[in-house]
Amino acid sequence: MNYINADLHCHSVISDGTLSPEELALRAKSNGVDLWSLTDHDEIGGQERAIKAAQLVGLSYLTGTEISVSFAGKTVHIVGIGFDHLQTNLVAGLQSTRGGRDERALEMSQQLERVGIKGAYSGALKYAGNPELISRTHFARFLVDTGVCSDTSEVFRKYLTDGKPGFVEHKWATLGNAVTWITQAKGVAVIAHPARYGFTPNEEYALFSEFKEHGGKGVEVITGSHTSEEAVRYADVAREFGLCASRGSDFHSPTESRIDLGTLPQLPSDLTPVWSLLANNIH
């Protein structure tokens, strides 16, 4: 099971990607992906399209989403995989966590205007396929395309991050909320790209401990933002906490993403792949 080319983390225009679910399915198939999941942020509106698109190209599919969670003063992402996307508590929970994004975006725009960048809200909105999910990524694309920054890396060095103009904290779901919504819908909860959060060892131990207590079962070991050293580290964390391992590129765009769909290294052979828990949930 470990040698399946699974890519269980990517984004479409329905959140902050640049390709449609249909285009992603084609790209995944052409890149040799065997098992795919579309994991738009706090949103499952693209799941029916993704299921149909995967079926059309002969690609096995697991439903997915990436839920934003507030933990220890930071935003953590929990990927849900293989759930019933019509389950009412999950649908309602995601709708509630999307609330407030527009108000946050307006405040981000006001901060940017105070440092001389005008029209950021309306500019960012043009990049948001789903206005309910306007995010920092859409602001970043506006700043690049209007010449304020040369690329998105420069954007996040100068703007939109803690202590920089345009950063507005948002109160997301709790860790318990996110894991419960996913597990009640018969899915598996996975901690996404854990190396990105910059937690202290104690904070990280608390995250993994609480996650497991709530019923979380997986961690992304191989992901587009992990170095090879970080992959080794989180393989060890998976072993320590008895978690399954997941694999996902976190692909957003052909021009912005460092790793393409389906091009990641394989999981370590001794780890249990998360998809082994979801064989009956594959479309």
NORKA-V613198 format. One record per pair of residues at least 12 apart in sequence whose C-alpha atoms are under 7 Angstrom apart, sorted by the first residue. I is the first residue (numbers start at 0). J is the second residue. Records with the same first field share a line. If there is no record, write none. Layout:
I = J ; J
This chain:
0 = 275
1 = 266 ; 268 ; 272
2 = 265
3 = 33
4 = 32 ; 33 ; 34 ; 261
5 = 32 ; 33 ; 34 ; 35 ; 246 ; 261
6 = 32 ; 34 ; 35 ; 36 ; 246 ; 247 ; 248 ; 260 ; 261
7 = 35 ; 36 ; 37 ; 246 ; 247
8 = 36 ; 37 ; 38 ; 247 ; 248 ; 249
9 = 37 ; 38 ; 39 ; 248 ; 249 ; 250 ; 251
10 = 37 ; 38 ; 39 ; 250 ; 251
11 = 39 ; 251
12 = 128
13 = 39 ; 45 ; 128 ; 129
14 = 39 ; 40 ; 128 ; 129 ; 132
15 = 127 ; 136 ; 137 ; 251
16 = 251 ; 252
17 = 251 ; 252
18 = 252
20 = 45 ; 48 ; 49
21 = 49 ; 52
24 = 52 ; 53
25 = 56
27 = 260 ; 261
28 = 56 ; 58
30 = 260 ; 261
31 = 261
32 = 261
33 = 58 ; 59
34 = 58 ; 59 ; 60
35 = 59 ; 60 ; 61
36 = 60 ; 61 ; 62 ; 63
37 = 49 ; 62 ; 63 ; 64
38 = 63 ; 64 ; 65
39 = 64 ; 65
40 = 64 ; 65 ; 66
41 = 64 ; 65 ; 66 ; 67 ; 93 ; 96 ; 97
42 = 64 ; 93
43 = 64 ; 84
46 = 62
50 = 282
59 = 281 ; 282
60 = 281 ; 282
61 = 80 ; 81 ; 280 ; 281 ; 282
62 = 80 ; 81 ; 82
63 = 79 ; 80 ; 81
64 = 78 ; 79 ; 80
65 = 77 ; 78 ; 79
66 = 78 ; 177
67 = 171 ; 172
68 = 171 ; 172 ; 173 ; 174
69 = 170 ; 171 ; 172 ; 173
70 = 174
76 = 190 ; 191
77 = 188 ; 189 ; 190 ; 191
78 = 188 ; 189 ; 190 ; 191
79 = 181 ; 186 ; 187 ; 188 ; 189
80 = 186 ; 187 ; 188
81 = 186 ; 187 ; 277 ; 280 ; 281
82 = 181 ; 184 ; 185 ; 186
83 = 184 ; 185
86 = 184
88 = 180
89 = 180 ; 181 ; 184
92 = 180
96 = 171 ; 172
97 = 131 ; 132
100 = 131 ; 132 ; 133
101 = 131 ; 133
103 = 167
104 = 120 ; 133
105 = 120
107 = 165 ; 166 ; 167
108 = 120 ; 165
110 = 164 ; 165
111 = 164 ; 165
119 = 138
122 = 141
123 = 137 ; 138 ; 141
135 = 159
139 = 151 ; 154
174 = 210
175 = 213
178 = 213 ; 214 ; 215
187 = 215 ; 216
188 = 215 ; 216 ; 217
189 = 215 ; 216 ; 217 ; 218 ; 219
190 = 217 ; 218 ; 219
191 = 218 ; 219
192 = 219 ; 222 ; 224 ; 225
194 = 225 ; 229
216 = 242 ; 243
217 = 242 ; 243 ; 244 ; 245 ; 273
218 = 237 ; 242 ; 243 ; 244 ; 245
219 = 244 ; 245 ; 246
220 = 233 ; 234 ; 244 ; 245 ; 246
221 = 245 ; 246 ; 247 ; 264 ; 266
222 = 246 ; 247 ; 248 ; 249
223 = 247 ; 248 ; 249 ; 257 ; 258
243 = 270 ; 271 ; 272 ; 273
244 = 270 ; 271 ; 272 ; 273
245 = 272 ; 273
248 = 260 ; 263
